[in-house]
């Protein structure tokens, strides 16, 4: 039985099926995302959504949906589904769905009278092309399929309205047509492995609504252009393949292309396999190098998220080569920035003050999953140069004080991962001065360099002594600065101001390999984190007992921005929480952490099936919100699962 299978009863109930989304990517920036019933509920949903670098650095929806119609004895049965103005759903094709299975590829089985039709979708790796295979499983008479492509040709964050500028021209290609609605866009080729008849019948379908955007308080209605329809007879047991891409394809190769693409896929038959598949979808390869996307459907490549997610999304699924490809690209970008301030055009936020600290933490994970020698050989110079860059005062927003702590200015621009802002761009949470996770990562970086990477190496003696001198001052200063009388750590300290909010950044200090806290102090931090921040979906960003707690990420864009770090839970912090818990309680803690994973496994059939959302409400029922699939969360949970594997707790 499939791990991700949904039956007819759920599929025909839109209240249950519409909140469930699916995602497939080509590992080069393009994706296909929609609900499991095929009804788009976000403006970013689409059958073929691709980057168009000639226009901008955003994704663009070329092909929004493809409506299929089964025709028998002259009677049409439309399998499509759209939401129109007035909360009207049409043409209600979901009522024909018998089951939906997402074990290897998204597979929908329809039953229309005596017709049983199976539809399977697959994205071609590193190519802007999606294939849909239709198989007539059973039919008692001649069957014809019609296909109506709904075209958008727009930025994924915009909406389309009927206009006279859109080009209606098309030309025939092998077993299909090619068309382009606007200048600057690539041609869209829609082809099949059997010759169809294309009927030019242009129409605008108006007032299609996206309920997720409506919930978010942003524009949610658009018009989509349908140039006509394809019509082709389908025979029992003979697959029909539809291809949509930006280059013409040899239609005789479509069957082999589909089979070759499906062979290496890991079936989603377990929690771990779902997470592994999800992790691989964040890999991005382009002309400039290899990256890790922060999330889908609207995030770009962000330096902090890449470093936090990278170990889990690569090393924890045995993809060492992918780690090295992505980290090597990041290493070049870091050196370019340290040399003359040049910023990588893809890796956003490289100049933020905590990026060097997270980069060193990422190298540390590589050293632990492999060995220190391999890490030193490949990334030792990077760690050394990043530390010296900070110590020598070259970072524009990191200052090393006499006490060994790092200070930063976060008054005008957010400097940490808690980066929500007012409309004018200033931070909602003005974390400035000494930040707790900055200095925990800093102390950890110094000790990692001296006790693992360069320990006993005579040629690095001066560097090691320099780092040890700073670390020896940093540790007591950290305790004196951040430890409260109540056992938890101040989130940030700026001069005489101490932020009393109970936030999860302190768990990082208790979890890093070289913690400035002793065991008793780590336990006190862990106890308060468990009592006030722990949920089945990760750690809250603010304690319910702290001022300003907002558990639900709902409302207008301004309200959601305010709520972003005011209590919603983040799964990626469970990696640090589990490490801290194991360090305090040893192997006795494994059963507790394992039980906490149940909440995340439950999410495999919720939200974006087989993945984890960007954030979760801080109060029950802990509903997923934000981006449908978020790399740091997937990477963090994979690292927890890897910990269990290393301790022989789970099987993959």
C-alpha positions as CSV (number, residue, x, y, z in Angstrom):
1,X,0.0,0.0,0.0
2,X,1.3,3.5,-0.9
3,X,2.5,5.7,1.9
4,X,0.8,8.7,0.2
5,X,-2.5,7.5,-1.1
6,X,-5.9,9.3,-0.9
7,X,-9.2,7.6,-1.7
8,X,-12.3,8.8,-3.5
9,X,-14.1,9.8,-0.3
10,X,-11.4,12.4,0.5
11,X,-10.8,13.6,-3.0
12,X,-14.4,14.5,-3.7
13,X,-14.6,16.4,-0.5
14,X,-13.1,19.8,-1.4
15,X,-13.0,20.9,2.2
16,X,-10.5,18.1,2.8
17,X,-8.7,17.8,-0.5
18,X,-8.2,21.5,-1.5
19,X,-5.8,22.2,1.5
20,X,-3.5,19.4,0.3
21,X,-0.9,20.5,-2.2
22,X,1.8,18.7,-4.3
23,X,5.1,19.9,-5.6
24,X,7.6,18.7,-8.2
25,X,10.7,20.5,-9.4
26,X,13.4,20.0,-12.1
27,X,16.3,21.0,-9.7
28,X,17.0,24.0,-11.9
29,X,14.4,26.4,-10.6
30,X,11.3,25.3,-12.5
31,X,8.4,23.6,-10.7
32,X,4.9,22.2,-10.9
33,X,2.6,22.9,-7.9
34,X,-1.1,22.6,-7.4
35,X,-3.6,20.8,-5.1
36,X,-4.1,17.1,-5.2
37,X,-7.4,17.6,-7.1
38,X,-5.7,19.8,-9.7
39,X,-7.5,23.1,-8.7
40,X,-5.0,25.9,-8.3
41,X,-5.5,27.8,-5.1
42,X,-2.4,30.2,-5.2
43,X,-1.2,32.5,-7.9
44,X,2.1,30.7,-7.8
45,X,0.4,27.4,-8.7
46,X,0.9,26.1,-12.2
47,X,1.7,23.1,-14.4
48,X,4.8,24.7,-15.8
49,X,6.4,27.4,-13.8
50,X,9.9,28.4,-14.8
51,X,12.6,31.1,-14.3
52,X,13.0,33.5,-17.2
53,X,16.3,35.2,-16.5
54,X,15.9,37.4,-19.6
55,X,13.0,39.1,-17.8
56,X,13.9,39.0,-14.1
57,X,15.0,36.7,-11.3
58,X,11.5,35.5,-10.5
59,X,9.6,32.4,-11.6
60,X,6.9,32.7,-14.3
61,X,3.7,30.7,-14.9
62,X,3.6,29.7,-18.5
63,X,1.1,26.9,-18.4
64,X,-1.4,27.2,-15.5
65,X,-3.5,24.1,-16.0
66,X,-4.4,21.5,-18.6
67,X,-8.1,20.5,-18.5
68,X,-8.9,17.0,-19.8
69,X,-12.2,16.0,-21.2
70,X,-13.2,12.3,-21.8
71,X,-15.6,11.9,-24.7
72,X,-17.6,8.7,-25.2
73,X,-20.6,8.3,-27.6
74,X,-20.4,12.1,-28.1
75,X,-20.9,12.9,-24.4
76,X,-18.1,15.0,-22.8
77,X,-17.0,14.6,-19.2
78,X,-14.6,17.4,-18.2
79,X,-12.1,16.4,-15.5
80,X,-10.9,19.9,-14.8
81,X,-11.6,22.0,-11.7
82,X,-11.4,25.8,-11.2
83,X,-12.8,28.2,-8.6
84,X,-14.7,31.1,-10.1
85,X,-16.3,34.3,-8.7
86,X,-19.1,33.6,-6.3
87,X,-17.4,30.5,-4.7
88,X,-18.4,28.5,-7.8
89,X,-16.4,25.4,-8.7
90,X,-16.5,24.2,-12.3
91,X,-16.4,21.9,-14.1
92,X,-16.2,19.7,-11.0
93,X,-13.9,17.0,-12.4
94,X,-12.9,16.0,-8.9
95,X,-16.1,13.9,-8.6
96,X,-14.7,11.5,-11.1
97,X,-11.5,10.8,-9.1
98,X,-11.3,7.3,-7.7
99,X,-7.9,7.7,-6.0
100,X,-4.7,9.8,-5.9
101,X,-1.3,8.1,-5.3
102,X,2.0,10.0,-4.9
103,X,4.4,7.1,-4.2
104,X,6.6,7.5,-7.3
105,X,4.9,10.1,-9.3
106,X,1.7,12.0,-8.8
107,X,-1.0,9.6,-10.1
108,X,-4.7,10.4,-10.4
109,X,-7.1,7.6,-11.4
110,X,-10.5,8.7,-12.8
111,X,-13.6,6.7,-13.4
112,X,-16.2,8.0,-15.8
113,X,-18.9,5.4,-16.4
114,X,-17.1,2.5,-17.9
115,X,-13.9,4.5,-18.5
116,X,-10.9,4.2,-16.1
117,X,-8.2,6.7,-16.9
118,X,-4.9,7.0,-15.1
119,X,-2.9,10.3,-15.3
120,X,0.8,10.5,-14.2
121,X,2.9,13.6,-14.1
122,X,6.7,13.9,-14.0
123,X,9.2,16.8,-14.3
124,X,12.3,16.3,-16.4
125,X,15.4,16.9,-14.3
126,X,17.4,20.1,-15.3
127,X,15.0,20.7,-18.2
128,X,12.0,23.1,-18.3
129,X,9.6,20.3,-19.4
130,X,6.8,18.4,-17.7
131,X,5.4,15.2,-19.1
132,X,1.9,13.8,-18.4
133,X,1.2,10.2,-19.2
134,X,-2.4,9.1,-19.7
135,X,-3.3,5.4,-19.7
136,X,-6.7,4.1,-20.6
137,X,-7.0,1.3,-18.1
138,X,-10.5,0.2,-19.2
139,X,-13.2,1.3,-21.6
140,X,-16.1,-0.4,-23.3
141,X,-16.2,1.7,-26.4
142,X,-14.1,4.2,-28.4
143,X,-12.7,7.0,-26.3
144,X,-11.5,10.5,-27.2
145,X,-9.6,12.9,-25.0
146,X,-9.6,16.7,-25.3
147,X,-7.0,18.9,-23.7
148,X,-7.5,22.6,-23.1
149,X,-4.3,24.5,-22.0
150,X,-4.9,27.5,-19.7
151,X,-2.1,29.9,-20.4
152,X,-0.8,32.7,-18.2
153,X,2.7,33.9,-19.3
154,X,3.1,36.0,-16.2
155,X,5.3,36.6,-13.2
156,X,4.3,34.0,-10.5
157,X,3.6,36.7,-8.0
158,X,1.4,38.7,-10.4
159,X,-2.1,38.1,-11.9
160,X,-3.3,38.2,-15.5
161,X,-6.3,40.0,-16.9
162,X,-7.8,39.8,-20.3
163,X,-6.0,42.2,-22.7
164,X,-5.6,43.0,-26.3
165,X,-1.8,42.8,-26.2
166,X,-1.7,39.0,-25.7
167,X,-0.5,37.3,-28.9
168,X,-2.9,34.6,-30.2
169,X,-0.5,33.4,-32.9
170,X,0.7,29.8,-32.9
171,X,2.4,27.5,-35.3
172,X,2.3,23.8,-35.7
173,X,5.2,21.6,-34.7
174,X,5.5,17.9,-34.5
175,X,2.4,16.5,-32.9
176,X,1.4,19.8,-31.4
177,X,1.7,23.6,-31.4
178,X,4.0,26.3,-30.2
179,X,2.9,29.7,-28.9
180,X,4.0,32.7,-26.9
181,X,1.7,35.3,-25.5
182,X,4.1,38.2,-24.8
183,X,7.5,39.5,-26.0
184,X,10.4,38.5,-23.9
185,X,9.0,35.1,-23.0
186,X,10.2,31.8,-24.5
187,X,8.0,29.8,-26.8
188,X,5.8,27.2,-25.2
189,X,5.8,23.9,-27.0
190,X,2.8,21.6,-26.4
191,X,3.3,18.2,-28.0
192,X,2.2,14.6,-27.8
193,X,3.6,11.2,-28.7
194,X,0.5,10.6,-30.9
195,X,-0.7,13.1,-33.5
196,X,-3.6,15.1,-32.1
197,X,-6.0,17.4,-33.9
198,X,-5.7,21.0,-32.7
199,X,-8.8,23.2,-32.9
200,X,-8.1,26.9,-32.6
201,X,-10.9,28.2,-30.4
202,X,-9.5,31.2,-28.4
203,X,-11.3,32.2,-25.2
204,X,-10.5,34.1,-22.0
205,X,-11.7,32.3,-18.9
206,X,-12.5,35.1,-16.5
207,X,-12.5,35.6,-12.7
208,X,-10.6,32.4,-11.7
209,X,-10.0,32.8,-8.0
210,X,-7.2,31.6,-5.7
211,X,-8.5,31.0,-2.2
212,X,-5.1,30.8,-0.5
213,X,-4.4,34.3,-1.8
214,X,-7.8,35.5,-0.7
215,X,-7.0,34.2,2.8
216,X,-3.8,36.1,2.8
217,X,-5.5,39.4,2.0
218,X,-3.9,39.9,-1.4
219,X,-5.3,40.1,-4.9
220,X,-6.7,36.7,-5.8
221,X,-8.7,36.8,-9.1
222,X,-7.4,36.6,-12.7
223,X,-8.3,35.7,-16.3
224,X,-6.5,32.9,-18.2
225,X,-6.3,32.5,-22.0
226,X,-7.2,29.2,-23.7
227,X,-6.1,29.1,-27.4
228,X,-8.2,26.1,-28.2
229,X,-8.0,22.4,-27.6
230,X,-6.2,19.2,-28.7
231,X,-8.2,16.2,-29.5
232,X,-6.9,12.6,-29.9
233,X,-8.2,9.1,-29.7
234,X,-6.8,6.9,-26.9
235,X,-6.7,3.2,-27.0
236,X,-6.9,0.8,-24.1
237,X,-3.4,0.1,-22.6
238,X,-1.6,2.4,-25.0
239,X,0.0,5.4,-23.1
240,X,-0.6,8.9,-24.4
241,X,2.1,11.4,-23.3
242,X,1.6,15.2,-23.3
243,X,4.7,17.3,-23.1
244,X,5.0,21.0,-22.2
245,X,8.4,22.7,-22.5
246,X,10.2,25.7,-23.9
247,X,12.0,23.7,-26.6
248,X,10.6,21.5,-29.3
249,X,11.1,17.8,-28.5
250,X,11.3,14.8,-30.8
251,X,7.9,13.2,-30.0
252,X,9.2,9.7,-30.7
253,X,11.5,10.0,-27.7
254,X,8.7,11.0,-25.2
255,X,8.0,7.4,-24.0
256,X,11.7,6.7,-23.4
257,X,12.2,10.1,-21.8
258,X,9.4,9.3,-19.3
259,X,10.7,5.9,-18.5
260,X,14.3,7.0,-18.1
261,X,13.2,9.8,-15.8
262,X,11.1,7.6,-13.5
263,X,13.8,4.9,-13.0
264,X,16.0,6.6,-10.4
265,X,13.1,8.0,-8.4
266,X,13.0,7.0,-4.7
267,X,9.5,5.8,-3.8
268,X,7.8,7.7,-1.1
269,X,7.2,4.6,1.1
270,X,8.3,6.1,4.4
271,X,8.7,9.3,6.4
272,X,12.4,9.3,5.6
273,X,11.9,8.7,1.9
274,X,9.4,11.6,1.7
275,X,11.9,13.9,3.4
276,X,14.7,12.7,1.1
277,X,12.6,13.4,-2.0
278,X,11.6,16.8,-0.6
279,X,15.3,17.7,0.1
280,X,16.4,16.9,-3.5
281,X,13.7,19.3,-4.8
282,X,15.6,22.3,-3.4
283,X,18.8,21.6,-5.4
284,X,19.4,24.3,-8.0
285,X,21.9,24.1,-10.8
286,X,22.5,27.0,-13.2
287,X,25.3,28.5,-15.3
288,X,26.9,30.1,-12.2
289,X,27.0,27.0,-10.0
290,X,25.0,24.9,-7.5
291,X,22.7,26.2,-4.9
292,X,20.0,25.3,-2.4
293,X,16.7,27.1,-2.8
294,X,15.1,28.3,0.4
295,X,11.6,27.1,-0.4
296,X,8.7,26.9,-2.7
297,X,6.7,28.5,-4.3
298,X,8.1,32.0,-3.8
299,X,11.4,31.9,-2.0
300,X,14.7,32.5,-3.7
301,X,18.2,31.3,-2.8
302,X,19.2,32.8,0.5
303,X,22.6,32.4,2.1
304,X,21.5,31.8,5.7
305,X,18.8,29.3,4.7
306,X,21.2,27.5,2.4
307,X,23.8,27.0,5.2
308,X,21.2,25.9,7.8
309,X,19.5,23.5,5.4
310,X,22.5,22.2,3.5
311,X,23.8,19.5,5.9
312,X,20.4,17.9,6.3
313,X,19.4,18.2,2.7
314,X,22.6,16.6,1.4
315,X,24.8,14.7,4.0
316,X,21.8,13.3,5.8
317,X,20.6,11.6,2.6
318,X,24.0,10.4,1.6
319,X,24.6,13.1,-1.1
320,X,28.1,14.2,-0.2
321,X,28.8,15.2,-3.8
322,X,25.8,17.6,-3.8
323,X,27.0,19.1,-0.5
324,X,30.4,19.8,-2.0
325,X,29.1,21.2,-5.2
326,X,26.8,23.6,-3.4
327,X,29.3,24.5,-0.7
328,X,32.1,25.0,-3.2
329,X,29.8,27.6,-5.0
330,X,29.1,29.3,-1.7
331,X,32.8,29.2,-0.8
332,X,33.7,31.1,-4.0
333,X,30.9,33.6,-3.3
334,X,32.2,34.2,0.3
335,X,35.8,34.8,-1.0
336,X,34.5,37.2,-3.7
337,X,32.6,39.1,-1.0
338,X,35.5,39.2,1.5
339,X,38.0,40.3,-1.3
340,X,36.1,43.3,-2.7
341,X,32.5,43.2,-1.6
342,X,31.2,41.5,-4.7
343,X,27.9,39.8,-4.0
344,X,26.8,36.6,-5.8
345,X,23.7,37.5,-7.9
346,X,21.9,34.4,-6.8
347,X,22.9,34.0,-3.1
348,X,20.9,36.6,-1.4
349,X,22.0,38.1,2.0
350,X,25.6,37.0,1.8
351,X,26.7,40.2,3.5
352,X,24.5,39.6,6.6
353,X,26.6,39.4,9.8
354,X,25.7,35.8,10.8
355,X,26.5,34.3,7.5
356,X,30.2,33.6,8.2
357,X,29.1,31.9,11.5
358,X,26.5,29.7,9.8
359,X,29.0,28.8,7.1
360,X,31.5,27.6,9.6
361,X,28.7,25.6,11.4
362,X,28.0,24.0,8.0
363,X,31.6,23.0,7.6
364,X,31.5,21.6,11.1
365,X,28.6,19.3,10.1
366,X,30.6,18.1,7.1
367,X,33.6,17.4,9.4
368,X,31.4,15.3,11.8
369,X,29.6,13.4,9.1
370,X,32.9,12.6,7.3
371,X,36.0,13.5,9.3
372,X,38.1,16.5,10.3
373,X,40.8,15.8,7.7
374,X,38.4,15.9,4.8
375,X,36.9,19.2,6.1
376,X,40.3,20.7,6.7
377,X,41.5,19.8,3.2
378,X,38.5,21.2,1.4
379,X,37.3,24.0,3.7
380,X,40.0,24.6,6.3
381,X,41.2,27.7,4.7
382,X,37.7,29.1,4.4
383,X,37.1,28.6,8.1
384,X,40.4,30.2,9.0
385,X,39.8,33.2,6.6
386,X,36.3,33.8,7.9
387,X,37.5,33.9,11.5
388,X,40.4,36.2,10.6
389,X,38.0,38.4,8.5
390,X,35.9,38.9,11.7
391,X,38.8,39.2,14.1
392,X,40.6,41.7,11.9
393,X,37.5,43.9,11.8
394,X,36.8,43.6,8.1
395,X,33.2,42.7,8.4
396,X,31.1,45.8,8.1
397,X,28.5,44.7,10.7
398,X,30.4,42.5,13.1
399,X,32.5,44.0,15.9
400,X,34.7,41.9,18.1
401,X,34.7,43.4,21.5
402,X,37.5,43.1,24.2
403,X,35.4,40.5,26.1
404,X,35.5,38.2,23.1
405,X,31.8,38.7,22.1
406,X,30.5,39.8,18.8
407,X,28.3,42.9,18.5
408,X,26.1,43.9,15.5
409,X,23.9,46.7,14.5
410,X,20.3,45.6,13.8
411,X,18.5,48.8,14.3
412,X,18.0,49.8,10.6
413,X,18.1,46.4,8.9
414,X,17.3,42.9,10.2
415,X,20.5,41.0,10.8
416,X,19.3,37.6,12.0
417,X,16.9,35.0,10.8
418,X,14.1,36.8,12.7
419,X,13.9,39.3,9.9
420,X,10.3,40.6,9.7
421,X,10.0,44.3,9.0
422,X,7.8,47.4,9.3
423,X,6.6,48.8,5.9
424,X,9.7,51.2,5.9
425,X,12.0,48.2,6.1
426,X,13.1,48.6,9.7
427,X,13.0,45.5,11.8
428,X,9.9,44.6,13.8
429,X,12.2,42.8,16.3
430,X,15.2,45.2,16.6
431,X,17.7,42.5,17.7
432,X,20.9,44.5,18.0
433,X,24.1,44.5,20.1
434,X,25.0,41.1,21.4
435,X,22.7,38.4,19.9
436,X,22.6,35.1,21.7
437,X,22.9,32.7,18.8
438,X,25.6,34.8,17.1
439,X,27.8,34.5,20.1
440,X,27.1,30.8,20.6
441,X,28.0,30.1,17.0
442,X,31.1,32.3,17.4
443,X,32.4,30.4,20.4
444,X,31.6,27.1,18.7
445,X,33.5,28.2,15.6
446,X,36.6,29.2,17.5
447,X,36.7,25.9,19.4
448,X,35.9,23.9,16.3
449,X,38.9,25.5,14.5
450,X,41.3,25.0,17.4
451,X,40.2,21.6,18.7
452,X,39.3,19.8,15.5
453,X,40.5,21.4,12.2
454,X,43.9,22.7,13.3
455,X,44.6,20.9,16.6
456,X,48.3,19.9,16.8
457,X,49.3,21.5,13.5
458,X,52.5,23.4,14.0
459,X,52.0,25.6,10.9
460,X,48.7,26.9,12.4
461,X,50.1,27.5,15.9
462,X,49.7,31.3,15.8
463,X,46.2,31.1,14.5
464,X,45.2,28.5,17.1
465,X,46.6,30.6,19.9
466,X,44.8,33.6,18.6
467,X,41.4,31.8,18.5
468,X,41.9,30.2,22.0
469,X,42.7,33.6,23.5
470,X,39.4,35.0,22.2
471,X,37.4,31.9,23.1
472,X,38.8,31.9,26.7
473,X,37.4,35.4,27.1
474,X,34.2,34.7,25.2
475,X,33.0,31.9,27.4
476,X,32.7,33.7,30.7
477,X,31.5,36.9,29.0
478,X,28.7,34.9,27.3
479,X,27.5,33.6,30.7
480,X,27.7,36.9,32.3
481,X,25.9,38.7,29.5
482,X,23.1,36.3,28.6
483,X,22.3,34.1,31.6
484,X,19.2,35.3,33.5
485,X,18.3,34.6,37.1
486,X,15.5,32.4,35.8
487,X,17.7,30.0,34.0
488,X,17.1,31.0,30.4
489,X,19.2,33.2,28.1
490,X,18.5,36.8,27.1
491,X,17.7,36.9,23.4
492,X,19.9,39.9,22.8
493,X,21.6,42.5,25.0
494,X,22.3,46.0,23.8
495,X,24.2,48.1,26.3
496,X,22.2,48.2,29.5
497,X,19.1,46.9,27.7
498,X,18.3,43.2,28.1
499,X,15.6,41.6,26.0
500,X,13.5,39.5,28.3
501,X,11.5,37.6,25.6
502,X,11.7,33.9,25.8
503,X,12.8,32.9,22.3
504,X,14.3,29.7,20.8
505,X,17.6,31.2,19.8
506,X,19.0,30.2,23.2
507,X,18.6,26.5,22.3
508,X,21.4,26.9,19.7
509,X,23.7,27.8,22.6
510,X,22.8,24.6,24.4
511,X,23.1,22.5,21.3
512,X,26.3,23.4,19.5
513,X,29.2,21.0,19.8
514,X,31.3,23.5,21.8
515,X,28.8,25.3,24.0
516,X,29.7,28.1,26.4
517,X,27.2,26.6,28.8
518,X,28.0,23.9,31.3
519,X,25.7,20.8,31.6
520,X,23.6,22.4,34.5
521,X,23.1,25.6,32.5
522,X,22.2,23.7,29.3
523,X,19.6,21.7,31.3
524,X,18.0,24.9,32.7
525,X,17.8,26.4,29.1
526,X,16.4,23.1,27.9
527,X,13.8,22.9,30.6
528,X,12.4,26.3,29.8
529,X,12.5,25.7,26.1
530,X,10.5,22.4,26.6
531,X,8.0,24.1,28.9
532,X,7.4,27.3,27.0
533,X,8.4,26.8,23.4
534,X,8.1,23.1,22.4
535,X,5.2,22.1,20.1
536,X,4.5,19.0,18.0
537,X,5.6,21.1,15.0
538,X,8.8,22.6,16.3
539,X,9.8,25.4,18.6
540,X,7.7,28.5,19.0
541,X,9.4,31.8,18.1
542,X,8.1,33.4,21.2
543,X,6.8,32.0,24.5
544,X,3.0,32.4,25.3
545,X,4.2,33.9,28.5
546,X,6.1,36.7,26.7
547,X,4.6,40.0,25.7
548,X,3.2,40.1,22.2
549,X,2.6,36.4,21.7
550,X,0.5,35.8,18.5
551,X,-0.1,32.1,17.9
552,X,-1.8,32.2,14.5
553,X,-0.2,33.4,11.3
554,X,-3.3,34.9,9.7
555,X,-4.8,38.1,8.4
556,X,-3.6,40.9,6.1
557,X,0.1,41.0,5.0
558,X,0.8,43.5,7.8
559,X,-0.8,41.3,10.4
560,X,1.1,38.3,9.2
561,X,4.3,40.2,9.2
562,X,3.7,41.1,12.8
563,X,2.9,37.5,13.7
564,X,5.8,36.0,11.8
565,X,8.1,35.6,14.8
566,X,5.6,36.2,17.5
567,X,4.8,32.6,18.4
568,X,4.6,30.5,15.2
569,X,6.6,27.3,15.4
570,X,9.7,26.4,13.3
571,X,10.5,22.7,12.6
572,X,14.2,23.3,11.8
573,X,14.9,24.2,15.4
574,X,14.2,20.6,16.4
575,X,17.6,19.7,15.2
576,X,19.2,21.9,17.8
577,X,16.6,20.9,20.4
578,X,17.2,17.2,19.9
579,X,21.0,17.7,20.1
580,X,20.6,19.7,23.3
581,X,18.3,17.1,24.8
582,X,20.6,14.2,24.0
583,X,23.6,16.1,25.4
584,X,21.7,16.7,28.7
585,X,19.9,13.3,29.1
586,X,22.0,11.0,27.0
587,X,20.4,7.9,25.3
588,X,17.5,8.1,27.8
589,X,16.2,11.0,25.7
590,X,15.9,9.1,22.4
591,X,12.3,7.7,23.0
592,X,11.1,11.3,23.8
593,X,12.6,12.8,20.7
594,X,11.4,9.9,18.6
595,X,7.8,10.6,19.8
596,X,8.2,14.2,18.8
597,X,8.9,13.1,15.2
598,X,5.3,11.7,15.1
599,X,4.0,15.2,14.7
600,X,6.2,15.7,11.6
601,X,5.3,12.4,10.1
602,X,1.7,13.3,10.4
603,X,2.4,16.3,8.2
604,X,3.4,14.1,5.2
605,X,-0.3,13.9,4.3
606,X,-1.1,17.5,5.2
607,X,-0.2,20.8,3.5
608,X,2.2,20.1,0.8
609,X,2.2,16.3,0.9
610,X,5.6,14.7,1.5
611,X,7.2,17.9,2.7
612,X,7.1,20.5,5.5
613,X,5.6,24.0,5.5
614,X,7.6,27.2,6.3
615,X,5.9,27.6,9.7
616,X,3.2,26.3,11.9
617,X,0.7,28.0,14.2
618,X,1.9,28.2,17.8
619,X,-1.4,26.9,19.2
620,X,-3.4,23.7,18.4
621,X,-4.1,22.4,15.9
622,X,-0.7,23.7,14.7
623,X,-1.7,24.3,11.1
624,X,1.0,24.8,8.5
625,X,1.3,28.2,7.0
626,X,3.5,30.2,4.6
627,X,5.5,28.6,1.9
628,X,4.4,25.0,1.1
629,X,7.9,23.5,1.3
630,X,10.8,25.0,3.2
631,X,14.4,23.8,3.0
632,X,15.6,24.5,6.5
633,X,12.7,22.6,8.0
634,X,13.2,19.6,5.7
635,X,17.0,19.7,6.4
636,X,16.5,20.1,10.2
637,X,14.2,17.1,10.5
638,X,16.4,15.0,8.2
639,X,19.3,15.7,10.6
640,X,17.1,14.5,13.5
641,X,16.3,11.3,11.6
642,X,20.0,10.9,10.8
643,X,20.8,11.1,14.5
644,X,18.3,8.2,15.1
645,X,19.9,6.2,12.2
646,X,23.4,6.7,13.7
647,X,22.1,5.4,17.0
648,X,20.4,2.5,15.2
649,X,16.9,3.8,16.3
650,X,15.3,3.8,12.8
651,X,15.7,2.0,9.5
652,X,15.7,4.0,6.2
